[in-house]
Amino acid sequence: MKTKYKNKKEPAFSIVKALGGVRSTARLLEISPSAVSRWLSPVSKKGTGGTIPHWHWKAILRHAAVTNIKIKITDLTVIR
């Protein structure tokens, strides 16, 4: 059985899922859904490999705090 979530990259996948999906995240950040989708794709497929651009972190953390979604700054970081 194939899943549409196969090979989705972290931490972006967990954050986008917690925020309600690609479209919800895009609306929250006022960016295109395709930009958010790139976060979920490997670098080999022209994605960010799970990295969420740091300039979106503040808005994500603010929204999470207001809506009681459990996201911490350490959840947004990628250690490679």
ChimeraX attribute file (.defattr): number of C-alpha atoms within 10 A of each C-alpha:
attribute: neighborCount
match mode: 1-to-1
recipient: residues
	/A:1	2
	/A:2	5
	/A:3	6
	/A:4	6
	/A:5	9
	/A:6	7
	/A:7	12
	/A:8	17
	/A:9	20
	/A:10	21
	/A:11	19
	/A:12	26
	/A:13	23
	/A:14	17
	/A:15	23
	/A:16	22
	/A:17	12
	/A:18	15
	/A:19	21
	/A:20	10
	/A:21	16
	/A:22	21
	/A:23	17
	/A:24	16
	/A:25	21
	/A:26	18
	/A:27	11
	/A:28	14
	/A:29	16
	/A:30	9
	/A:31	12
	/A:32	13
	/A:33	16
	/A:34	11
	/A:35	13
	/A:36	24
	/A:37	21
	/A:38	20
	/A:39	25
	/A:40	25
	/A:41	21
	/A:42	17
	/A:43	14
	/A:44	8
	/A:45	9
	/A:46	10
	/A:47	17
	/A:48	20
	/A:49	21
	/A:50	24
	/A:51	22
	/A:52	22
	/A:53	13
	/A:54	9
	/A:55	8
	/A:56	12
	/A:57	16
	/A:58	11
	/A:59	12
	/A:60	21
	/A:61	17
	/A:62	13
	/A:63	16
	/A:64	17
	/A:65	13
	/A:66	8
	/A:67	10
	/A:68	9
	/A:69	15
	/A:70	12
	/A:71	18
	/A:72	14
	/A:73	10
	/A:74	9
	/A:75	13
	/A:76	22
	/A:77	17
	/A:78	13
	/A:79	6
	/A:80	3
